[in-house]
Amino acid sequence: MDNPQGKSDRLAIWIAVLTALVSLTTALAAWRTAALGSTAGDLIYQGMLNAVKKQAVANEDWRQAYQEAGYARDYLVFLNGLLIRENSTDPATQEQAAQLRTYLLPGMKSLATPLGTDPVYFTTGGLLNVQKRFNDLEKQSSDLSSLDPQASFSQSDNYYAEQRWLVVGTILIAVSLFWLGLSQLSHLRPRVLILVLGIIVYGVGLVWCLGVEVIFFFLRGGVL
């Protein structure tokens, strides 16, 4: 003969085991959700830090470009005046020009190089192209190659999106824990129905969480 009490005891054991499993899964899902939020926060911080560093490098490049522009302007003005002296008919003026070209011009040319000496940095109107010099300095800044604030912000959005979707699965798993707890308080037949309902909800929540993890794993190119 069937022993209802024995069935009830065995079912109670299974419910206890399932409750422990679901509790562990809920804890893991909650931990993963918190970890995703923490990673997203770190990426935002990294993006802001990279943005500050990038702006600092840009500020330094602008400073250097305008400093070179000042040297280039002085050099070109001096060179123009020197050419006028050299074309003078006065021997003393020509001698002075020769001295200036020998002793003063090389130093000024060195400071003005390349902005004041390379034709590529002159516009068609003969003006100094400071913007192009700045662009070249930016390309020469090796620190900028690893600084991509927007990439960090995009990754952060990705982690926050996964966190939001994972919260849904975590809630489903937590709801299944409620049904498992309720089944312990019911009679044998209702207990089985409630237990099955709890298992189904747990399965849906578990599949949801695993699906979210897999989808975002591939979206990030194999990064958890």
C-alpha positions in Angstrom: 0.0 0.0 0.0 1.1 3.5 -0.6 2.3 5.4 2.3 1.2 9.1 2.0 3.4 10.0 4.9 6.4 8.5 3.2 5.7 10.2 -0.1 5.3 13.5 1.8 8.6 13.1 3.6 10.4 12.3 0.3 8.8 15.2 -1.4 9.8 17.4 1.5 13.4 16.3 1.0 13.2 17.1 -2.7 11.7 20.5 -2.0 14.5 21.2 0.5 17.1 20.2 -2.1 15.5 22.3 -4.8 15.1 25.2 -2.5 18.8 25.1 -1.6 19.6 24.9 -5.4 17.4 27.8 -6.3 18.7 29.9 -3.3 22.2 29.3 -4.6 21.2 30.2 -8.1 19.5 33.3 -6.9 22.6 34.3 -5.0 24.8 33.7 -8.1 22.5 35.7 -10.3 22.4 38.6 -7.8 26.2 38.5 -7.6 26.5 38.5 -11.4 24.1 41.4 -11.7 26.1 43.4 -9.1 29.4 42.5 -10.9 28.0 43.8 -14.2 27.0 47.1 -12.5 30.5 47.3 -11.0 32.2 46.6 -14.3 30.0 49.2 -16.1 30.9 51.8 -13.4 34.6 51.0 -13.8 34.3 51.5 -17.5 32.6 54.9 -17.1 35.4 55.9 -14.7 38.0 54.7 -17.2 36.2 56.6 -20.1 36.2 59.8 -18.1 39.8 59.4 -17.1 40.8 58.7 -20.8 38.8 61.8 -21.8 40.6 64.0 -19.3 44.0 62.5 -20.5 43.1 63.0 -24.1 42.1 66.6 -23.5 45.3 67.2 -21.6 47.3 65.9 -24.5 45.3 68.0 -26.9 45.9 71.1 -24.7 49.6 70.4 -24.7 49.6 69.9 -28.5 47.8 73.2 -29.0 50.2 75.0 -26.7 53.2 73.6 -28.7 51.5 74.5 -32.0 50.9 78.1 -31.0 54.4 78.3 -29.5 55.9 77.1 -32.8 53.6 79.6 -34.6 55.1 82.4 -32.5 58.7 81.3 -33.4 57.7 80.8 -37.0 56.2 84.3 -37.2 59.4 85.9 -35.7 61.6 83.9 -38.0 59.6 84.9 -41.1 59.5 88.5 -40.2 63.2 88.5 -39.4 64.0 86.7 -42.6 62.0 89.2 -44.7 63.9 92.1 -43.0 67.2 90.3 -43.6 66.5 89.9 -47.3 65.8 93.6 -47.5 69.2 94.3 -45.8 71.0 91.9 -48.1 69.5 93.7 -51.2 70.6 97.1 -49.9 73.3 99.0 -51.8 74.9 100.1 -48.5 78.0 97.9 -47.8 77.6 98.3 -44.0 74.0 97.1 -44.2 75.1 94.2 -46.3 77.8 93.3 -43.8 75.3 93.5 -40.9 73.0 91.2 -42.9 75.7 88.7 -43.4 76.5 88.7 -39.7 72.8 88.2 -38.8 72.5 85.4 -41.3 75.5 83.6 -39.9 75.0 84.0 -36.2 71.3 84.8 -35.5 69.2 83.3 -38.3 70.2 79.6 -37.7 68.9 79.7 -34.1 65.7 81.3 -35.1 65.2 78.9 -38.0 65.8 75.9 -35.6 63.0 77.2 -33.3 60.7 77.8 -36.2 61.1 74.4 -37.7 59.0 72.8 -39.1 56.0 75.2 -39.0 57.9 78.2 -40.4 60.1 76.3 -42.8 58.1 73.4 -44.3 55.9 74.5 -47.2 53.3 72.0 -46.2 52.4 74.2 -43.3 51.6 77.2 -45.4 48.2 77.9 -46.8 47.6 79.0 -50.4 47.5 82.5 -49.2 50.9 82.2 -47.5 49.6 82.0 -44.0 50.7 79.5 -41.3 48.5 76.5 -41.1 48.5 76.0 -37.3 45.6 73.5 -37.5 47.6 71.2 -39.7 50.5 71.4 -37.3 48.2 70.5 -34.4 46.8 67.5 -36.3 50.3 66.3 -37.0 51.3 66.7 -33.3 48.1 64.7 -32.4 49.2 61.9 -34.7 52.7 61.9 -33.1 51.2 61.6 -29.6 51.6 57.9 -28.9 49.5 58.2 -25.7 46.4 58.9 -27.8 46.4 55.5 -29.4 45.2 53.7 -26.3 42.8 56.5 -25.2 39.3 55.9 -26.5 36.7 57.3 -24.1 33.8 56.5 -26.4 34.8 52.8 -26.6 34.7 52.7 -22.8 31.3 54.4 -22.6 29.9 52.0 -25.3 31.2 49.0 -23.3 29.7 50.4 -20.2 26.3 50.8 -21.9 26.6 47.1 -23.0 27.2 45.9 -19.4 24.4 48.0 -18.1 22.0 46.6 -20.8 23.0 43.0 -19.8 22.5 43.9 -16.1 18.9 45.1 -16.8 18.1 42.0 -18.7 19.7 39.8 -16.1 17.6 41.4 -13.4 14.5 40.0 -15.1 15.9 36.5 -14.9 16.9 37.0 -11.3 13.4 38.1 -10.4 12.0 35.0 -12.1 14.3 32.7 -10.1 13.4 34.6 -6.9 9.7 34.1 -7.7 10.3 30.3 -8.1 11.8 30.4 -4.6 8.6 31.8 -3.3 6.6 28.9 -5.0 9.0 26.3 -3.6 8.5 27.8 -0.1 4.7 27.8 -0.6 4.8 24.1 -1.6 6.2 23.2 1.8 3.1 24.5 3.5 0.6 22.8 1.2 -1.0 19.3 1.3 0.4 16.5 -0.9 -1.5 17.0 -4.1 -1.5 20.9 -4.2 2.1 20.7 -3.0 3.1 18.7 -6.2 1.3 21.2 -8.4 2.9 24.2 -6.7 6.3 22.5 -6.8 6.0 21.9 -10.5 5.0 25.5 -11.0 8.0 26.6 -9.0 10.3 24.3 -11.1 8.9 25.7 -14.3 9.4 29.3 -13.2 12.9 28.4 -12.1 13.7 26.8 -15.4 12.4 29.8 -17.3 14.5 32.2 -15.2 17.6 30.0 -15.5 17.3 29.7 -19.2 16.7 33.5 -19.4 19.8 34.3 -17.5 22.0 31.8 -19.4 20.6 33.1 -22.7 21.4 36.7 -21.7 24.9 35.7 -20.7 25.5 33.9 -24.0 24.1 36.7 -26.2 26.1 39.5 -24.5 29.2 37.3 -24.5 29.1 37.2 -28.3 28.1 40.8 -28.6 31.3 41.8 -26.7 33.4 39.5 -28.8 34.0 36.8 -26.3 34.4 38.9 -23.2 32.4 38.2 -20.0 
